[in-house]
Each structure stands twice: as C-alpha cells, then as structure tokens.
Amino acid sequence: MTNREAGINVVREMMGDQAAAKLSGSADSNTFGAPIAAYAVDQVFADIWTRPGLDRRSRSLVSMSVMIAMRQPHEFAIHMGAGLNNGLTLKEIEEVLIQALPYVGYPAIATALAAAAEVIKEHGLAVDENYARHRGLL
C-alpha cells in the first residue's frame, strides 16, 4: 500500500468517504494547492496519524487542543468530528475545552464552543438543552 492509499484510508476512517474523496481528488488534481493536499495525505495522515505511541483518540485530543489554542474554529470542528469518529465522547471533548481554558482564555474557548455546537448539530447528537445552553453549546 502506498502512503497515498494509507493516508486516504485514515481520512476515510476518521472523516468519512466524502472527505476522503475530496482530499484525494485535490491531492491528485495538479491544480493550485494540490501539493499541499498531497502533503496532508502522504505525510500528516499516512505518516503521523499512523505512528505508534499514541492512539487516534489521543491524537484527536492533541489536535483539538492545538486548534483551540490557535483559534481555528473550522479546523477544530473537523478534528472534533474526527475525534467523535475516533471514539471520543462529548464529555471528553468538553474536558479538553475546560483543560485549555486557563491557558488560552475565554475568547478562544468561546470560539471553539461555537464550532462544537455546529458539530453537535451536524452529527445529530442528543444533548440536554439545559446542559447545552448552560455550557454555551446552543
């Protein structure tokens, strides 16, 4: 199996067929940005996400934490969805936000919470409305 195939398999398992097809098509397109997509598939997903030492759940926790700190809500949402597919629970994801809070501050957490609310809706996850409102998820 090539790095490209291995990377696309990781993307498919974590983010679904549509994301895998989109990233694969972009990487193979020979258009503007194709080398960046190829790097993501071949190096990030094939080489880094498959390394021994951390399981995918742990890698998702790290990735979400980095996206919170960098105030990257779009990327946080992508990694939150992947984290859910990697077996994380909403409670664990909420704990990531709580753990990050004293280090990155409320504005960064508020940004991530807004992105989390969208992921929760997109995934059709049942969240108690009072719980969600109290925590800024709705």
N, C-alpha and C positions, 0 to 999 in steps of 0.2 A: 504494500500500500504506500502510495506517495504521501508526502507531507500535505499536499493539497487535499487529497482524499481524506486523510486523517483529520485535518482541520475542519473540513466541511462536515464530517461526521460529528465532531464535537459541537459545532454550531447547531446542527440539526437536533442533537440530543438536548441541548440547553435552551435553544430558542425556536425550534420548530422548522418545518420544511420550507415555509415561505422565507424566513430569514436566511436559511442555508442557500436557497436558490438565488436570492437577491445578491448575497455576498459572493457566491461562486460566479454568478454572471458578471458582476462588477470586476472581480479579480481576473477573469478571462477575457474581458472586453477590449483590451488595447485602447481604451479611451482615457481621458483625463481622470486621474485618481486610481486607475487600475493597479499601478504598482503598490499603492497604499493598501488597497483591499487585499492584494496578494500577500503582502507582508502580514496583515492581520490574520489571514487564514493559515499561511505556512508557518509563521513564527509564533504569533500570540496563541492561536487556538491549537495548532498541532504540536508545537514545542513546549510552550509554557503551561497551558491548561492540562497537559497530559503528563507533566513531570511527577515523579514520586515525591513524597514528602508532605504534601497537602492534598486532601481530597477536594472534590469540586465544591462541596458545601463551604469548606474553609476558604477556598479561593474566591467564592462568591462574597463571603463576608469581607474579605480584604478589598475586593474590587468595589463593593458598595461603599465601604469606608473611604476609600480614595476619592470616589466620585462625590461623596458628601463634602469632604474637605476642599475639593476643587470647585464646589458649587456648579456641578454639571448635572442638572436635573434630567436631561434627556438620557445621558449615559447611566445615571443612577437607575432610571426606570428600566432600561434594557437589562442592567445587571440584577435588579430586583426580580424581574420576570425570570431571568436565568436562574437566580437563586431559588425561587419557588420551584422551578423545574428540577433543581439540584437537591430538593428535599428540605429547604428551609421553611420554617413556619412564619406566619406574620408576627408572632410573639418574638421570635429570634431576630427578625428584621427590626422590630421596634426596639429591641435591646441594643442593636447596632447604633440606632439613632440616639438612644439615651447615652450610650458609652461615648459617642462622638461629641455630644453636647458641650461638655466643659472645655473641650479642646478647640472646637470650631465655632461655637456660639449659636445663639438662637436664629440669626438670619439664615445661616447655612442649613440648619435643621428644618426651618420653615420651608425653605426651597425644596428640600428632599421630601418633606411631608406632602407637599402639593403633588409632587411626582408620584409618590407612593399611593395617594388617593386615586390617581388615574390608573395605576397598575391594578389596584384592588378592584376597581370597576371593570376594567378590561378582562380580568380573569374571573369575573363573576363571583368573587369571594364573599361569603356571608360574614358581615361584620355587624355586631350590635351597633345600632345607630347612636345610642347614647355614648357608648365606648368610643366610637369613631369621632363623634363631634367633640367630645371632651379632649381627645388627643389630636384634633385638628386634621383628621383624615377625611372629613366630609365638610 
